[in-house]
Amino acid sequence: MTQPAGAVSAEPVDLTIPDSELVAKASALVPMIRDYATQGAEARRLAPEVVKALDEAGLFRSMVPTRLGGSNGTLRTAIEATAEVARGDGSTGWVTALMTLGTGFGATWSEQAQDDIFGGNPNVKICGVFSPGDKSESVEGGYMVSGRWPYGSGSFAADWASLTITLEDGTPGMAQIPREAFTIEPTWFVAGMQGTGSDTIVVEDHFVPEYRVQRVPDMFASKFRSPFTEDRIVGVPFNAAAAAILIAPQLGLGRHALELTRAKLPGKPVAYTAYSAAKDSPTHQLLVAKAATKLHMAELLTEKMCLDIDTAAATRVMPSPETLARLRNDTGVVAELIREEIDLLLTANGAGSFADANVMNRIWRDAEAGGRHALVTTEIGREAYGRVLLGNDEPTIAL
């Protein structure tokens, strides 16, 4: 079953190729990102210098329409650019992923809301929390919103927050809340993704006009409030993209782990064996080959996912329920492949990988934490896909 989502953009784009210029900008920032990674982890939020560099490179605006100062890019471009950022540091990649998605979908609200959000700040950044945490009340002209929303990744650098609230009929909605209307409670004390600043957003008695609210079921069906139907973003399947963007940091972490291994492992002696260099050890050869293959499989699967989602945006035809279930499944599979890849490389590199000073330690912790986000959980995705494949139409998760 398909559903039109609006007018088709006439802009010709090869959906199989990411924007090389934007990806190159992300790659150029990798050395700087690595320099600040430890500082960000210790401060529990990205260094201001890193946020500024990402901002100036336009990485947060890759999915924002050109009429609002963005790149109007594909999801493939957003994921490849974000993966490069994460090759520098997982936390930085995570914030880039969430901020890219949140800012891009900010252009799907009503025209008046878009004027509020983008009109006074061409470099606006939007974070988002998709789980409800509110005590909202319907009032004349909108909603009086109060509540607590944990896991507000990047909220420390955000100008607006897209927060899930409860509408008058019990339906979830997403409300745009300006920075001056919320505070941040420090609650992010974790082992992995330490620098994401995923603290708790707190709102007290803030009036949100109705035009700054969208119904979540409508968003899942690509029935957005924006009148600018030529924008690519209004055709993007919201939930599929929200899950898929989270594998970009995983890909970057997997690439970084393999990069470090290839640079440092070949000449390392293999303790308690006759091998003076790991490059001569069949055990290590097999471990690294198996790990590299898993990374390559994850990359290929990601390319297919992006093509499905970007094609939906280009054609304005929503993917079928089976395709949406497969996309959710494949999101978890990519994360699983990356975690397995990193696990193999940890074994190849040895117990020293777990030293606090070893970058592999942070890569491992970041991948383990990021790979357990609710939208990435492998088993939930498999369950959803299996149900559809077997003809069980009873929904257990939102697709």
LINZI-V253817 format. One record per pair of residues at least 12 apart in sequence whose ideal C-beta (glycine too) atoms are under 6 Angstrom apart, sorted by sequence separation. I is the first residue (numbers start at 0). J is the second residue. D is the distance in whole Angstrom. If there is no record, write none. Layout:
# LINZI-V253817
I,J,D + I,J,D
This chain:
# LINZI-V253817
134,146,5 + 161,173,5 + 162,174,6 + 186,198,5 + 133,146,3 + 185,198,5 + 186,199,5 + 264,277,5 + 265,278,4 + 383,396,5 + 35,49,5 + 81,95,5 + 132,146,5 + 148,162,5 + 161,175,6 + 162,176,6 + 61,76,6 + 62,77,5 + 81,96,5 + 132,147,5 + 183,198,5 + 184,199,4 + 61,77,5 + 132,148,4 + 159,175,6 + 160,176,5 + 184,201,5 + 159,177,6 + 219,237,6 + 181,200,5 + 182,201,5 + 218,237,5 + 219,238,5 + 105,125,5 + 128,148,4 + 144,164,6 + 158,178,5 + 181,202,5 + 58,80,6 + 77,99,5 + 102,124,6 + 304,326,6 + 341,363,6 + 102,125,5 + 128,151,5 + 28,52,6 + 101,125,4 + 101,126,5 + 126,151,6 + 180,205,4 + 304,329,5 + 341,366,5 + 98,124,5 + 101,127,4 + 126,153,5 + 126,154,5 + 338,366,6 + 135,164,4 + 154,183,5 + 300,329,5 + 337,366,6 + 135,165,5 + 137,167,4 + 126,157,4 + 133,164,4 + 24,56,4 + 124,156,6 + 131,163,5 + 133,165,6 + 301,333,6 + 338,370,5 + 124,157,5 + 174,207,5 + 300,333,5 + 124,158,5 + 125,159,5 + 126,160,5 + 127,161,4 + 128,162,6 + 129,163,6 + 131,165,6 + 257,291,6 + 123,158,5 + 125,161,6 + 175,211,4 + 297,333,5 + 334,370,4 + 58,95,6 + 62,99,6 + 174,211,6 + 257,294,6 + 61,99,6 + 174,212,5 + 59,98,5 + 63,102,6 + 67,106,6 + 297,336,4 + 21,61,6 + 59,99,6 + 63,103,5 + 131,171,6 + 160,200,6 + 172,212,5 + 173,213,5 + 296,336,6 + 297,337,5 + 62,103,3 + 155,196,4 + 253,294,5 + 334,375,5 + 49,91,6 + 64,106,5 + 172,214,5 + 335,377,5 + 59,102,5 + 63,106,6 + 116,159,6 + 152,195,5 + 293,336,5 + 170,214,6 + 171,215,4 + 331,375,6 + 152,197,4 + 330,375,6 + 331,376,6 + 45,91,6 + 154,200,5 + 293,339,5 + 294,340,5 + 331,377,3 + 150,197,5 + 151,198,6 + 293,340,4 + 45,94,6 + 151,200,4 + 331,380,4 + 67,117,5 + 149,199,5 + 290,340,4 + 330,380,6 + 39,90,6 + 36,88,4 + 147,199,5 + 148,200,4 + 328,380,4 + 68,121,4 + 290,343,4 + 327,380,4 + 328,381,5 + 18,72,6 + 33,87,5 + 147,201,5 + 289,343,6 + 290,344,5 + 21,76,6 + 25,80,4 + 32,87,3 + 97,152,5 + 98,153,5 + 32,88,5 + 97,153,5 + 146,202,6 + 327,383,5 + 328,384,4 + 22,79,5 + 26,83,5 + 29,86,6 + 145,202,6 + 286,343,5 + 17,75,5 + 18,76,4 + 22,80,5 + 25,83,4 + 29,87,4 + 94,152,6 + 144,202,5 + 145,203,5 + 17,76,4 + 21,80,5 + 25,84,5 + 32,91,5 + 94,153,4 + 145,204,6 + 324,383,5 + 325,384,6 + 101,161,6 + 286,346,6 + 287,347,6 + 324,384,4 + 22,83,6 + 144,205,5 + 243,304,5 + 286,347,4 + 17,79,4 + 112,175,6 + 143,206,6 + 144,207,5 + 324,387,4 + 283,347,5 + 59,124,5 + 141,206,6 + 142,207,5 + 141,207,5 + 321,387,5 + 141,208,4 + 320,387,6 + 54,122,6 + 140,208,6 + 141,209,5 + 240,308,6 + 239,308,5 + 236,308,6 + 324,398,6 + 236,311,5 + 323,398,4 + 235,312,5 + 234,312,4 + 231,312,5 + 234,315,5 + 239,323,6 + 246,330,6 + 253,337,4 + 260,344,5 + 264,348,6 + 249,334,5 + 256,341,5 + 239,326,5 + 243,330,6 + 246,333,4 + 253,340,5 + 242,330,5 + 246,334,6 + 249,337,4 + 256,344,5 + 221,317,6 + 112,210,5 + 93,192,5 + 111,210,5 + 112,211,5 + 94,195,5 + 109,210,5 + 90,192,5 + 93,195,5 + 90,194,3 + 90,195,5 + 50,156,5 + 256,362,5 + 255,362,6 + 252,362,5 + 44,155,5 + 252,365,6 + 252,366,5 + 109,224,4 + 107,223,4 + 108,224,6 + 110,226,6 + 107,225,5 + 249,369,6 + 248,369,5 + 107,232,6 + 106,232,5 + 107,233,6 + 245,372,6 + 103,232,5 + 245,374,6 + 245,375,5 + 242,374,4 + 43,187,6 + 100,244,5 + 96,244,5 + 45,194,6 + 96,247,5 + 44,196,3 + 96,248,6 + 40,193,4 + 43,196,6 + 40,194,5 + 39,194,3 + 93,248,5 + 92,248,4 + 89,248,5 + 92,251,5 + 238,397,6 + 71,231,5 + 85,248,4 + 89,252,5 + 82,247,5 + 86,251,4 + 64,230,4 + 74,240,6 + 81,247,4 + 85,251,3 + 85,252,6 + 82,250,4 + 86,254,5 + 78,247,4 + 82,251,4 + 86,255,5 + 62,232,6 + 191,364,4 + 192,365,5 + 190,364,5 + 191,365,5 + 191,367,6 + 192,368,5 + 191,368,3 + 192,369,6 + 4,221,4 + 8,229,5 + 6,228,4 + 5,228,4 + 6,229,6 + 8,231,6 + 5,233,6 + 4,234,5 + 75,305,4 + 74,305,5 + 74,308,5 + 75,309,6 + 74,309,5 + 73,309,5 + 89,365,3 + 14,306,6 + 14,309,4 + 7,315,5 + 5,315,5 + 4,315,4 + 3,315,6 + 1,316,5 + 2,317,5 + 1,317,6
